[in-house]
């Protein structure tokens, strides 16, 4: 179980992932926005994007799998039938969420990562999986 902090004003989210590797560890890294991340599309037959170049000291390393990240998307402020009514009243909000990068199309991963803009947030939180020997 991984507890992912979403930042000020949000409760942490508890997540569970099925490991990709026989022996691995999961870890969480947070970067200030704007951020730099050297990750590429999942290689053929592999389920997650892969880190190409090391990040900040003690963070991701080449070969680590990007499993999830915080992202921003539009959603309704209400649920159920009232959400349709409120959508006409301009009640569509941009919400912070967690994007699962596992098995996601590369363009969707890029969209999720780049949704973390300075206008919306001051940080992005990433979950990586590292294979252990």
MARBA-3410 file (N, C-alpha, C, O; in Angstrom, 1 decimal):
133
0.8,-1.2,0.0,0.0,0.0,0.0,0.9,1.2,0.0,1.8,1.3,0.8 ~ 0.6,2.2,-0.9,1.4,3.4,-1.0,0.4,4.6,-0.6,-0.7,4.6,-1.1 ~ 0.9,5.4,0.2,0.1,6.6,0.6,0.7,7.8,-0.3,1.8,8.2,-0.1 ~ -0.1,8.3,-1.1,0.3,9.4,-2.0,-0.2,10.7,-1.5,-1.4,11.0,-1.5 ~ 0.7,11.6,-1.1,0.2,13.0,-0.7,-0.2,13.8,-1.9,0.6,13.8,-2.9
-1.3,14.4,-1.9,-1.8,15.2,-3.0,-1.5,16.7,-2.8,-1.8,17.5,-3.7 ~ -1.0,17.1,-1.7,-0.7,18.5,-1.4,-1.7,19.2,-0.5,-2.7,18.6,-0.1 ~ -1.4,20.4,-0.3,-2.3,21.2,0.6,-3.7,21.3,0.2,-4.0,21.5,-1.0 ~ -4.6,21.0,1.1,-6.0,21.0,0.9,-6.6,19.7,0.4,-7.8,19.6,0.2 ~ -5.7,18.7,0.3,-6.2,17.4,-0.2,-5.8,16.3,0.8,-4.7,16.4,1.4
-6.6,15.3,1.0,-6.2,14.2,1.8,-5.3,13.3,1.0,-5.5,13.1,-0.2 ~ -4.4,12.6,1.7,-3.6,11.6,1.0,-4.4,10.5,0.4,-5.5,10.1,1.0 ~ -4.0,9.9,-0.7,-4.7,8.8,-1.3,-3.9,7.5,-1.1,-2.7,7.5,-1.3 ~ -4.6,6.4,-0.7,-4.0,5.1,-0.5,-4.2,4.3,-1.8,-5.3,4.1,-2.3 ~ -3.0,3.9,-2.4,-3.1,3.2,-3.6,-2.3,1.8,-3.5,-1.4,1.7,-2.7
-2.8,0.9,-4.3,-2.1,-0.4,-4.3,-1.9,-0.8,-5.8,-2.8,-0.7,-6.6 ~ -0.7,-1.2,-6.1,-0.3,-1.6,-7.4,0.2,-3.0,-7.4,0.8,-3.4,-6.5 ~ -0.1,-3.7,-8.5,0.5,-5.1,-8.7,1.9,-4.8,-9.2,2.0,-4.1,-10.2 ~ 2.9,-5.3,-8.6,4.3,-5.1,-9.1,4.5,-5.6,-10.5,3.9,-6.6,-10.9 ~ 5.3,-4.9,-11.3,5.7,-5.3,-12.6,6.9,-6.4,-12.5,6.9,-7.4,-13.2
7.8,-6.1,-11.6,9.0,-7.0,-11.4,8.8,-8.0,-10.3,7.9,-7.8,-9.4 ~ 9.6,-9.1,-10.4,9.5,-10.1,-9.4,9.9,-9.6,-8.0,9.3,-9.9,-7.0 ~ 10.9,-8.7,-8.0,11.4,-8.1,-6.7,11.5,-6.6,-7.1,12.3,-6.2,-8.0 ~ 10.8,-5.8,-6.3,10.8,-4.3,-6.6,10.4,-3.5,-5.4,10.0,-4.1,-4.4 ~ 10.7,-2.2,-5.5,10.2,-1.3,-4.5,9.5,-0.2,-5.2,9.9,0.2,-6.3
8.5,0.4,-4.5,7.8,1.6,-5.0,8.3,2.7,-4.1,8.6,2.6,-3.0 ~ 8.3,3.9,-4.8,8.7,5.1,-4.0,8.0,6.3,-4.7,7.7,6.3,-5.9 ~ 7.8,7.3,-3.8,7.1,8.6,-4.2,8.1,9.7,-4.3,9.0,9.8,-3.4 ~ 8.1,10.5,-5.3,8.9,11.7,-5.5,8.0,12.9,-5.8,7.1,12.7,-6.6 ~ 8.4,14.0,-5.3,7.6,15.2,-5.6,8.6,16.3,-6.2,9.7,16.5,-5.6
8.2,16.9,-7.3,8.9,17.9,-7.9,8.1,19.2,-7.9,6.9,19.2,-7.9 ~ 8.9,20.4,-7.7,8.2,21.7,-7.9,7.9,21.9,-9.3,8.6,21.3,-10.2 ~ 6.8,22.6,-9.6,6.4,22.9,-11.0,6.9,24.3,-11.3,6.8,25.2,-10.5 ~ 7.5,24.5,-12.5,7.7,23.5,-13.5,8.8,22.5,-13.2,9.7,22.8,-12.4 ~ 8.7,21.4,-13.8,9.6,20.3,-13.5,10.1,19.6,-14.8,9.6,19.9,-15.9
11.1,18.9,-14.6,11.8,18.2,-15.8,11.8,16.7,-15.4,12.1,16.3,-14.3 ~ 11.4,15.9,-16.4,11.3,14.4,-16.2,11.8,13.8,-17.5,11.1,14.0,-18.5 ~ 12.8,12.9,-17.4,13.3,12.3,-18.6,12.7,10.8,-18.6,13.4,9.9,-18.1 ~ 11.5,10.7,-19.2,10.9,9.4,-19.2,10.4,9.2,-20.7,10.0,10.1,-21.3 ~ 10.4,7.9,-21.1,9.9,7.6,-22.4,8.8,6.6,-22.5,8.5,6.0,-21.4
8.2,6.4,-23.6,7.1,5.4,-23.8,7.6,4.0,-23.3,8.7,3.7,-23.3 ~ 6.6,3.3,-22.9,6.8,1.9,-22.5,7.4,1.1,-23.7,6.9,1.2,-24.8 ~ 8.5,0.4,-23.5,9.1,-0.5,-24.5,8.1,-1.6,-24.9,7.2,-1.9,-24.1 ~ 8.2,-2.1,-26.1,7.3,-3.1,-26.5,7.3,-4.3,-25.5,8.3,-4.8,-25.1 ~ 6.1,-4.7,-25.1,5.9,-5.8,-24.1,6.0,-5.4,-22.6,5.9,-6.2,-21.8
6.3,-4.1,-22.4,6.5,-3.6,-21.0,5.3,-2.7,-20.7,4.9,-1.9,-21.6 ~ 4.7,-2.8,-19.5,3.4,-2.1,-19.3,3.5,-0.6,-18.8,2.5,0.0,-18.6 ~ 4.7,0.0,-18.6,4.8,1.3,-18.1,5.9,2.1,-18.7,6.9,1.6,-19.2 ~ 5.7,3.5,-18.7,6.8,4.3,-19.2,8.1,4.1,-18.4,8.0,3.8,-17.2 ~ 9.2,4.3,-19.0,10.5,4.0,-18.3,11.4,5.3,-18.3,11.4,6.1,-19.2
12.0,5.5,-17.1,12.9,6.6,-16.9,14.2,6.4,-17.8,14.8,5.3,-17.8 ~ 14.6,7.4,-18.5,15.7,7.4,-19.4,17.0,8.0,-18.8,18.1,7.6,-19.1 ~ 16.8,8.9,-17.9,17.9,9.7,-17.3,17.5,10.0,-15.8,16.4,10.3,-15.5 ~ 18.5,9.8,-14.9,18.3,10.1,-13.5,17.7,11.5,-13.2,18.1,12.4,-13.9 ~ 16.9,11.5,-12.2,16.3,12.8,-11.8,17.1,13.4,-10.7,18.4,13.2,-10.6
16.5,14.1,-9.8,17.2,14.7,-8.7,17.8,13.7,-7.8,17.4,12.5,-7.8 ~ 18.8,14.0,-7.0,19.5,13.1,-6.2,18.6,12.3,-5.3,17.7,12.9,-4.6 ~ 18.7,11.0,-5.3,17.9,10.1,-4.5,16.5,9.8,-5.1,15.7,9.2,-4.4 ~ 16.2,10.3,-6.3,14.9,10.0,-6.9,15.0,9.0,-8.0,15.7,7.9,-7.8 ~ 14.3,9.2,-9.1,14.3,8.1,-10.1,15.6,7.9,-10.8,16.4,8.9,-10.9
15.8,6.7,-11.3,17.0,6.3,-12.0,16.6,5.6,-13.3,15.5,5.2,-13.4 ~ 17.6,5.6,-14.3,17.3,4.9,-15.5,16.8,3.5,-15.3,17.3,2.8,-14.5 ~ 15.7,3.1,-16.0,15.1,1.8,-15.8,13.9,1.8,-14.9,13.2,0.8,-14.9 ~ 13.8,2.8,-14.1,12.6,2.8,-13.2,11.3,2.9,-14.0,11.3,3.6,-15.1 ~ 10.2,2.3,-13.5,9.0,2.4,-14.2,8.1,3.5,-13.6,8.0,3.6,-12.4
7.6,4.4,-14.4,6.6,5.5,-13.9,5.3,4.8,-13.8,4.7,4.4,-14.8 ~ 4.8,4.7,-12.6,3.5,4.0,-12.4,2.3,4.9,-12.3,1.2,4.6,-12.7 ~ 2.5,6.1,-11.7,1.4,7.0,-11.5,1.9,8.4,-11.3,3.1,8.6,-10.9 ~ 1.0,9.4,-11.5,1.4,10.8,-11.2,0.1,11.6,-10.9,-1.0,11.2,-11.2 ~ 0.3,12.7,-10.2,-0.9,13.6,-10.0,-1.2,14.3,-11.4,-0.3,14.5,-12.2
-2.4,14.5,-11.6,-2.8,15.2,-12.8,-4.1,16.0,-12.6,-4.7,15.9,-11.5 ~ -4.4,16.8,-13.5,-5.6,17.7,-13.4,-6.5,17.5,-14.6,-6.0,17.4,-15.8 ~ -7.8,17.4,-14.4,-8.7,17.2,-15.4,-10.0,17.9,-15.0,-10.3,18.3,-13.9 ~ -10.9,18.2,-16.0,-12.2,18.8,-15.8,-13.2,17.8,-15.3,-13.2,16.7,-15.7 ~ -14.0,18.3,-14.3,-15.0,17.4,-13.8,-16.1,18.3,-13.2,-16.0,19.5,-13.1
-17.2,17.7,-12.9,-18.3,18.4,-12.4,-18.2,18.6,-10.8,-17.7,17.7,-10.2 ~ -18.7,19.7,-10.3,-18.7,19.9,-8.9,-19.8,19.2,-8.2,-19.8,19.1,-6.9 ~ -20.7,18.6,-8.9,-21.8,17.9,-8.3,-21.9,16.5,-8.9,-21.2,16.2,-9.9 ~ -22.7,15.6,-8.3,-22.8,14.2,-8.8,-24.2,14.0,-9.2,-25.1,14.6,-8.8 ~ -24.4,13.0,-10.0,-25.7,12.5,-10.4,-26.4,13.5,-11.4,-25.7,14.2,-12.1
-27.7,13.5,-11.3,-28.5,14.3,-12.3,-28.2,15.8,-12.2,-28.3,16.5,-13.1 ~ -27.9,16.2,-10.9,-27.6,17.6,-10.7,-26.4,18.1,-11.4,-26.2,19.3,-11.8 ~ -25.4,17.2,-11.7,-24.2,17.6,-12.4,-24.5,18.1,-13.8,-23.8,19.0,-14.3 ~ -25.5,17.5,-14.5,-25.8,17.9,-15.8,-26.4,19.3,-15.8,-26.1,20.2,-16.6 ~ -27.2,19.6,-14.7,-27.8,20.9,-14.6,-26.8,21.9,-14.3,-26.7,23.0,-14.9
-25.9,21.6,-13.3,-24.8,22.5,-13.0,-23.8,22.8,-14.1,-23.2,23.8,-14.1 ~ -23.6,21.8,-15.0,-22.7,22.0,-16.0,-23.1,23.2,-16.9,-22.2,23.9,-17.5 ~ -24.4,23.4,-17.1,-24.9,24.5,-17.9,-24.7,25.8,-17.1,-24.7,26.9,-17.8 ~ -24.5,25.8,-15.8,-24.4,27.0,-15.0,-22.9,27.3,-14.8,-22.6,28.2,-14.0 ~ -22.0,26.7,-15.6,-20.6,27.0,-15.5,-19.9,26.4,-14.3,-18.9,26.9,-13.7
-20.5,25.2,-13.8,-19.9,24.6,-12.6,-18.9,23.5,-12.8,-18.7,22.7,-12.0 ~ -18.3,23.6,-14.0,-17.2,22.6,-14.3,-16.0,23.1,-13.7,-15.5,24.2,-13.9 ~ -15.3,22.2,-12.9,-14.1,22.5,-12.2,-13.0,21.7,-12.7,-13.1,20.6,-13.2 ~ -11.8,22.2,-12.5,-10.6,21.5,-12.7,-10.2,20.8,-11.4,-10.1,21.5,-10.4 ~ -10.0,19.5,-11.5,-9.8,18.7,-10.2,-8.5,18.0,-10.3,-8.0,17.6,-11.4
-7.8,17.9,-9.1,-6.6,17.1,-9.0,-7.0,15.7,-8.8,-7.9,15.3,-8.0 ~ -6.2,14.8,-9.5,-6.5,13.4,-9.3,-5.1,12.6,-9.5,-4.1,13.2,-9.6 ~ -5.2,11.3,-9.5,-4.1,10.4,-9.7,-4.3,9.7,-11.0,-5.3,9.1,-11.2 ~ -3.3,9.8,-11.9,-3.3,9.2,-13.2,-2.4,7.9,-13.1,-1.3,8.0,-12.8 ~ -3.0,6.8,-13.4,-2.3,5.5,-13.5,-1.6,5.4,-14.8,-2.3,5.2,-15.9
-0.3,5.4,-14.9,0.4,5.3,-16.1,0.6,3.9,-16.7,1.0,3.7,-17.8 ~ 0.2,2.9,-15.9,0.4,1.5,-16.3,-0.6,1.2,-17.4,-1.8,1.4,-17.2 ~ -0.1,0.7,-18.5,-0.9,0.4,-19.7,-1.6,1.6,-20.3,-2.4,1.3,-21.2 ~ -1.3,2.8,-20.0,-1.9,4.0,-20.6,-1.2,4.3,-21.9,0.0,4.1,-22.0 ~ -1.9,4.8,-22.8,-1.3,5.3,-24.1,-0.3,6.4,-23.7,-0.5,7.2,-22.8
0.8,6.5,-24.5,1.9,7.5,-24.2,1.3,8.9,-24.2,1.7,9.7,-23.4 ~ 0.5,9.2,-25.2,-0.1,10.6,-25.3,-0.9,10.9,-24.0,-0.9,12.1,-23.6 ~ -1.6,9.9,-23.5,-2.4,10.2,-22.2,-1.4,10.4,-21.0,-1.7,11.3,-20.2 ~ -0.3,9.7,-21.0,0.7,10.0,-19.9,1.3,11.4,-20.1,1.4,12.1,-19.1 ~ 1.6,11.8,-21.3,2.2,13.1,-21.5,1.1,14.2,-21.1,1.5,15.2,-20.4
-0.1,14.0,-21.4,-1.2,14.9,-21.1,-1.3,15.0,-19.6,-1.5,16.1,-19.0 ~ -1.3,13.9,-18.9,-1.4,13.9,-17.4,-0.2,14.6,-16.8,-0.4,15.5,-15.9 ~ 1.0,14.4,-17.2,2.2,15.0,-16.7,2.1,16.5,-16.9,2.4,17.3,-16.0 ~ 1.8,16.9,-18.2,1.8,18.3,-18.5,0.6,19.1,-18.0,0.6,20.3,-18.1 ~ -0.4,18.4,-17.4,-1.5,19.1,-16.8,-1.1,19.8,-15.5,-1.8,20.6,-15.0
0.1,19.4,-15.0,0.6,20.0,-13.7,1.3,21.3,-14.1,2.5,21.4,-14.2 ~ 0.5,22.4,-14.2,1.1,23.7,-14.6,1.1,24.6,-13.4,0.4,24.4,-12.4 ~ 1.9,25.7,-13.5,2.0,26.7,-12.4,0.7,27.4,-12.1,0.5,27.8,-11.0 ~ -0.2,27.4,-13.1,-1.5,28.0,-12.8,-2.4,27.2,-11.9,-3.3,27.7,-11.3 ~ -2.1,25.9,-11.9,-2.9,24.9,-11.1,-2.3,24.5,-9.8,-3.0,24.2,-8.8
-1.0,24.3,-9.8,-0.3,23.7,-8.7,1.1,24.2,-8.5,1.6,24.8,-9.5 ~ 1.7,23.9,-7.4,3.1,24.2,-7.2,4.0,23.0,-7.2,5.2,23.1,-7.2 ~ 3.3,21.8,-7.3,4.1,20.5,-7.3,3.4,19.4,-8.1,2.2,19.5,-8.3 ~ 4.2,18.4,-8.5,3.7,17.2,-9.1,4.3,16.0,-8.3,5.4,16.1,-7.9 ~ 3.4,15.0,-8.0,3.9,13.9,-7.3,3.8,12.7,-8.2,2.9,12.4,-8.9
4.9,11.9,-8.1,5.1,10.7,-9.0,5.4,9.5,-8.2,6.0,9.5,-7.2 ~ 4.8,8.4,-8.7,5.1,7.1,-8.1,5.9,6.3,-9.1,5.6,6.1,-10.3 ~ 7.1,5.8,-8.7,7.9,4.9,-9.5,8.1,3.5,-8.9,7.8,3.3,-7.7 ~ 8.4,2.6,-9.7,8.7,1.2,-9.3,10.1,0.9,-9.8,10.5,1.1,-10.9 ~ 11.0,0.4,-8.9,12.3,0.1,-9.2,12.6,-1.4,-9.0,12.2,-2.0,-7.9
13.1,-2.1,-10.0,13.5,-3.5,-9.9,14.6,-3.7,-8.9,15.6,-2.9,-9.0 ~ 14.5,-4.6,-8.0,15.6,-5.0,-7.1,16.3,-6.2,-7.6,15.7,-7.1,-8.2 ~ 17.6,-6.3,-7.3,18.4,-7.5,-7.7,18.1,-8.7,-6.8,18.7,-9.7,-7.0
END
